[in-house]
Amino acid sequence: MRQPSVIARRVAAASVSLVVAAGTAACGPKTNDAKGASGDSKPHKGGTLTVLNSQPQQDFDPARLYTSGGGNVPSLVFRTLTTRNRENGAAGAKVVPDLATDTGRPSKDATVWTYTLKKGLKYEDGTPITSADIKFGIERSFAPELSGGAPYLRDWLVGAADYQGPYKDKKGLDAIETPDSRTIVFHLNKPEGEFPYLATQTQFTPVPKSKDTGTKYEEHPISSGPYKVVKNENDGEHLVLERNTYWSAATDAERKAYPDRIDVQSGLDSSVINQRLSASQGADAAAVTTDTNLGPAELAKVTGDKELAARVGTGHFGYTNYIAFNPTVKPFNNVKVRQAISYALDRSSVINAAGGSALAEPATTFLPNQKSFGYTPYDLFPAGRTGNPGKAKGLLKEAGYGSGLTITLTHSNSKDFETSPEIATAVQDALKKAGITVKLQGLEENDYSDKIHNIKTEPGFFLAHWGADWPSGGPFLAPIFDGRQIVKDGANFNTGLLNDKSVNAEIDAINKLTDLDAAAKRWGALDKKIAEQALVVPLFHPVYKRLYGKDVKNIVISDWTGVLDISQVAVK
């Protein structure tokens, strides 16, 4: 868990079209017409679905992808042991079987997980999918030349820390056993009740050893899903998928696979994407986007058009934007200063800076406000809608800063509406009312990321954000607050440098639980306990607002991804 979710990393590096992702169980997705905008709402098979994206689908190799729930476009080609439930809202935050018959059978202490494959599973060439193929697929993800996937398996599997993949070590991982062609067993270093979530990552995709071509595999990966790759140009900039005739819906309850063809076109400007979806001319009438959000100005225009407004899907993803403190830097080593800033914050102005209430929801908890994360409502430093400068001034006086305080806020210069100048300026204006003068330090994205994730250079006061690898409190709280995940010589995400034995122990205790509902409640309680130390100030959870073409039907937006699920889409 020492790396941030790639959803979060890639999202943060791009424009608002990519970043707006948040979570709320209370609202759920509002798609206006859950079955689509056209008159005939019943989905049918056939046609071509066009996907218009800003970012190319690079590294289209299951070993190299960092995706949660199997991804969106990748999930059309790659099946995994488990996957996300393809339903609207909170129901879509659950993990369900995919290639396996169930979500896994744990040993008593959750250190051994056993899976059985369904019968009748086949690749695009008609050959059977075996447990040995899944083992090999995982092992090749350890090869340095195929890096990029989630780091959990290296940490969790027994003896995997120094494994270099099957090209250098043909012996393979003893921690993964395949006693027969349909059974696979995983041996873990420690209890991990959330292993079923991890088994949704694309590293659990079967790869037939005889068809592996190493770094060239991404050009034509062997499909285990409903579609196969027939074209991959410019490293995922243009992908064309067609039906895998050996895929059977009888073995796959999650993917509907309505279109005959999927045409993924990337490298497009976000404004061009939204213009094309708005016009819905020609092939664009049957088009969607999986990475481009409506910005504030575009949303205002769309909202005023009844026909366009009916073609906007709203989604929520586990994501929090916040202010981070480094308590080793004065004056932030004083908890009363951190509390004062929490009280002084004007979330209304921050929400406006993020694009308004349609694109951002105020946050007073670090965990996203979804049930699967264990969301437990609390507001330890209530600032109201516009801040509480009086309470803040009182705390500053107690901290020895009765005559005021001058501090520096570090932020990114990227126009992402979350760590960008607009948000920083809103924070600056709010704190001024409490007698706190804020100087702004804006950095280019790479410099900003390098600075805040290095213990040696981490500033005392800066804007930050975090997205979940899967919809649970574990991958949300542990990377940020587990003291054992502090990285001294590398990318560090425990920005508050918290190393509290009781917090670490509770993380371990929750990880032992295989009852995910019980675990969620514990994550929520831990979130509140950590918040008492005022190491972060939650600001807001972003919201997805995305257009889709007028001939697109069967809109499903889960709280796992927050975006339209193209495995469910049909076209007219």
N, C-alpha and C positions, 0 to 999 in steps of 0.2 A: 504493500500500500504506500510505498514511498514515492510513487509517481502520481500526479494528478490524473483524473480521468482525461482521456484524450478528447472526449466530448468537451470537457472544460477547457483544455489547453487550446484546441483548435478553434473552439468557439471564441475564446478570449482574444485570439490573435487576429480575428477578422472584424468585419463591420457589424452593425446591429442586425444585419440580415442573418447572421450566424449566432449571435450571442443570446438572444432573448429566450431563456429557458428557465422555468420555475416550477414549483409544485404546490398544489393545493387540493386536498381531498374534499374540502367544503364546496368548491365550485365545480370541479370536474370539467371536462371539455364541453364547449358549446359550439357545435358545428352548424347550427341553424337548421340543417337538413342532414340528418345522420346518413341518409342513403344517397344523397347527391342532389344536384340542383335541377336536373332535368325532370320532365313530367313522368316518364316511365321509370319508376324507382327500383324495379326489380333488376338486380345485376345479372348480366349475361356473359358467357364466355366469348372470347374473340376480340379482334382489334389490336391496335398498338397503343401502348401507354408511353407517353413522352415524359421524361424527367428533366427539368431545367434546373441546373445547379450552378452555384458559384465555384465551389471547390471540387476539383477532380477526385475521382475514387481511386486514389493512388494505392500502390502496394496491394493489388487485389489478390493477395495470397492469405489464406486463413491464419498462417503463422504470424504474419506481420501486422494484421489489423488489430486495433484496440477498440473493440466494440462491446457494448453491453446488450444482452438479450439476443445476440446474433447480428445486430446491426439492421439497417434498413435495406439498402440495395444488396449487401452481402448475404442477407438472410434468404434471398431468392435463389441463391446458388449453393450456399453452405448450410447444411443442417448440423445441429450440435446435439449433445446428449439431452440437454434441457433447453428451453427457450422461454421467451416472455409470453404471457397470455394475450392473445390478440383481441382485446375487448376495450371498449371505451372507459376512460376514467380510471378510478381506483381499482376496478377489477383487472385492468391491464397491468397492474404492478405486481401481479403474482407470477411465480415461476411454475412452469408446467412441463411435462415430458415432451421430448421431440423424437430423437432416434431411440431413446430409451423407453422402457415400458412404464417407468415411474420417475419421480424426481430424485431417486437414490435411496439406498437402504444403509443407514449408518450403524456402526458398531455402538456399543453402549456409551463409549466416551467420545464418539464422533471423530475418531482418528482414522477409521477405515470406512470407506464408502464403496458400495457395490452397485453396479448397474447391469441390467440385462437389455440387450437390443431387441427391438421388435422384429418379428419375422417378415421376410419378403422385401427387405430394404435393398435397393439397387442403385448403382451409379448410372451415369448417362450412357455408358456403353453396355449396360445390361448385366455387368458382373456384380456379385453380391458384396454388400458392405459388411465388414467384419470388425470385431473388437480390436484385432491387431492393427487395423487401419487407423483406428482412433488413437491407439497407443503411439503409432508412428507419427501421426499428425501432431500430437503433443510434443513428441521428442524432437521433431525437426524445428519446432518453435524455439528451441533452446540454442539453435545454431546461430553464431554471431552474425552471419551474413543474412539471416532472416529475422533480425531483431525488430522490435516495434510493438509487439503485443503486450498484454497485461503481465506484470511482474509476479503475480501471486504464486504461480506454480513453482517458481524457483524457491520461494520462501516456504511454501506449504508442504511440498512433497519431500519425503525422506530421501536424503542423499542427493538432492537436486541442485544444491547451491552452486557447485562448481562444474556441473554437467555442461558440455559444449556441443551437444547435439549428435545425431547419428552419423554425420559425415566424418566426424573425428573420433567418435566413440561408438562403434558398431554394437557394443554390448547392450546399450540402451539403459533405461531406468528400471531398476529393480522395484521401485516404489509403485510401478504400474504393472499389474498382473493380468494376463488374459488366459484363464484356465480353459476356455473353449471359445469358439468363434462368435458367441453372443454375450459373453460375460467379460466385464472389465472391472478391476478392483484397484482402488487408490489407497495408498498408505501415507498418512500425513504426520508431520512433526508434532502437531498439537491439535487439540480439538477445534474443529471448524464447522459450526452448525450451518453456516451459509454456503457450504460447498455447492449445493444445487444452483445457487446464483452464479457461482464461478463457472459452472458447467455450461452456461449459456454463451461464454466467450468463444470466438471463432477458433481458438486454439484446439477446441474439442471437436473440430470438424474432421471426419475421416479422410485420410489421404492414402491412396493405394501406393505402396512402395515402388511397384513396378512402373508407375506413371509419374513419379516425382522427377522433376527436372531442375531442382534447386531454385536458384534465383530467377529462372525463366518460367517457373510454374505459374506465376501470376498471369502470364499471357494466355494460358488456357488451363485453368484449374479444373479438375474433374468434378463435375456437379453431383451433389447428393440431394439437391433441392429441385423445385419444380422447373427451374430454368437453367440453361447452359450458356456459357460465353461463346458467341460466334465472332465477336470483334472486340478488340481492346486496343485503342489507338492513343498514342501520346501519354502512356502511363495513367490510364483511367480517365482521360479527358473525354473520350467517346467510347462508351460501352454499349454493345448491342447483345441482348439476351433473347434466346428463343426457347421454346418448350423442350424440356427433358422428357422424352416419351416414356422413359422407364420410371419416372416418378409416379407414385401411386397415392392418391388422396386417401386411400384406405389406411395408410400408415402415417398420415400427416393431418391432424385435426386442426392445425393452426393456419396454414397458408391456403388461401382460396385459389390463387393462380388463375384469375379470370382472363387477362389479356393473353393473346398469342405471342406478343412480342413486347419487349421493353427497350426503349431507346433512351439512353442516359447521355445527355449533352451537358458538359461542364465548361468551366472557364468563362462563364458569362457574368457580366456586370449585374449586380443585384437590381438596379433600377430597370434594366432591360428585361430581366426575368419577370418582374412584377408587371411591366407594361405588356409583355406577351401574354401572361396569364389573364390580365385584365381584358385585353382585346379578344382572346380566345378565337383566333382565326385559324382555319385550316387544322393542321395537326396539333396546334396549341390548344384547341378546344378539349383535347383529351390529354392535357398535360398537368403535371404537379411539380412541386419542388420539395426536396427533403432538407434544404439548408438555408433557404432565403425567407427572411421575415419581412413583414411590412414595417416600414419606419413610421415615425410620428406623422410626417406630412402626408405620406401615402395612405396611412390609415384614415386620416381625416377626410381625404377625398373618397375613399372607398365607402366609409360609413354613410356618406351623403347620397350614395347610389344604391337603391334597394336591390337591384339585380346583383351588383358586385358584393354587397354586404351578405347576401345569401350564399356566397361562394368563399366565405372566410372561415377557416377552421381555427379554433382556439385550443391551445394545449398547454400543459404544465409539465415541467421536468424538475427533478430534484436538484436545485441550484440556488445558491445564496450569495449575494453581494454584500460585503461588509467592510468595516474599518478594522484594521489589525494594529495591535500595539506590540512593540518590542519592550518588555519590562526591564531590560538591562540598560536602556537608554533613558536618561533623565529628560523631562520630569515624569516619564511614564512608568518609572519604577514605583511611583506612589499610586496606590490603588484608588485613592480619592480623586486624583487627577483623571484617571481613566473613567471613574464613575461620573465625574462632572461632565466630561465630554459626552457620555451616554445620555445624561439628562438634557444637555443643551441641544442635542440633535433635533433638527426640524425635518422629519421624514416626508412631510408634504412637499417641501421644496425639492427634496431629493427625488421623489417620485416624479415630479414635474420635469426635472432634469433628465430623467430616464425615459421620457416620452409620454408621461401621463399615466393615469390609473388603468388605462386599457392595456398598457404594456409593462406595468410593474405593480407589484403588490407589496405593501409595507411589511417588514419583518422585525419581530422582536425576539425571535428564537433563532438559534444558529441552524437547527435542523429545519428543512423545508416543511411546510405545513401540509404533509400528506400522512395518512395513517400508516403506510408501510414503513416509513422512517421512524415511527414511534412519536410523531409530533405530539408534544405536550405543551399547551398554551401557557406562556408566562411572559411577564414584562417586569423584570427586576428593577429597572430604572425608568419608570414611566415618564415619558416626555410629552405625552399627548400628541396631538396632530402637528403642533408647531414648535415643540420644544419647551423646556422648563428652565429658562435662564436664571430664575431666582434660586432654584434648588442647586443649579450648577455653581453659581457664585458662592453660595454658602459652603459647598464642598471645597472649592478652590481656596477659600479663606482658611478652612481647617487644615488644608495641605500647605499653607504658608504662602499662598499666591493671592492674597486679598487685593492687591493693587493691579492684578491682571497677569496675563501669561502670553508669551509669544512662542509659537511652535511651527514646525514645517510639515506639510502634508505632501507625501510623494505619490504621484499618480502617473498613469500612462497618457501619452499624447494621442493614442489611437482613438478614432471616432467610434467607440464601441458602446457608448451610453451606459457603461458600468464602472470602469476604472478611469474614465476619460475626464477631460477638463470640465465638462458640464457638471458632473457629479462632484468633483473637487471644489468647484466654485460654490455649489449649493451648500456643501459642508462648511466652507469658509464663511459664508454669509450667516449661517445659523450660529456658529460659535462666536461670532463677533458680538452678538447680543448678550453673551455671557461674560464678556470681557476677555475673550481669548482671541488674540490676533494670529491668524493662520497665513503663513507664507506658503505659496504653492511651488512645488518642484516637479515639473513635467518632464518625463523621459520618453525617448522612443521605445517602442514595444520591447525589443530585444534587451535594451539596456535596463528597462524597468523590470523585466522578468529576472534577469541575472542579478540585479541588485537586491530585490526583495526575497529571493530564494537562496541567498548566500549568507550564512551566519555572520561572516566577517564584515559584510557590507549592509546588512539589513537595517533599514531606517527605523526610527522609533514610532512612526505614525504614517500609515499608508493605506491605500485602497486595495482590496483583494477580493477574491471570489473562489468558489469551490463548487464542483459538480460531482454527482455520485456515479460510481462505476456500475452500481445497480441500486434499486430502490430500497435501501435499508440504512439504518443508522451507522452500521459498522464502517463501510468505506467512506462515510462522511465525517465521523468523529475521530476515528483512530489516526488517520494521517495528519490531522491538525493538532490533536491533543495527547496522543500517546508518546510519553517521554522516550520510549525505546526506539521511536522512529525519527528522533532528531538526527539529522545528517550533518556532521561537522565539515566534511570535505566533499561536498556535492550539493545537489538540489535538495533543499530543506523546505518542508511545508508546515512544520510545527512552528509557526512564526512567533507564538507567544512563549516558546521554549519551555512549555509546561512539562514537568517530569514529576507528577504527583503519584506516589505509590498506590494510593487508594483508587485513583482514576485508572491507572494501568491494570490493577487487579480486577476492577469491575469490567473493563474491556475483555480481559481473559475469561471472566465468569460468563459474560453474555455470549462470547464466541462458542462456548460449550453447548449452548442451547440449540436443539434442533426444532423446537417449537418456535417458529418465526414470529408468531403473534406475541408470544410471551417475551421474546427477545426485543421486539419493537417497543414494548412498554418500558423495558429496562433502559433502552437507548434514550428514550424520551426523558426519563428521570436523570440519567447521566448528563444529558444536555443541560438541564437546569442546574445541576450541581456545578458543572464547569463554569456556567455563566456567572456564578457568584463571584468569580475572580476577575470579571470584567476585562478579559483579554481580547475580546472582539466587541464591535458594535454592529449587530445585524442591521442592514439597511433595507434591502428589498429582494423579493423573488421575481425575476423577470417572467414574462408571459409570451408564448408564441402566438403570432397572428399571421396566418398564411393563406394566400389565395390558391384556388385550384380551378382548372378549366371547367367550362360549362357542361361538358359531356362526361365528366368524371362522377362516378357513383360509388356508393358503399364507403363512406368516409368513417374511418375508425382511428381515434386518437387516444392512446393510452397514457396513463400517468408515468409509465416506465420511460417512454421516449419523448412525450410531449408533442410529437409530430405525426402527420398523416402516415399510416402504415400502408406501404405500397403492396404488401402481400395480400391486402384485403380489397384493393381498388378494382373496380370494373370500369370499362369505358363504353360509351354508346355505340 
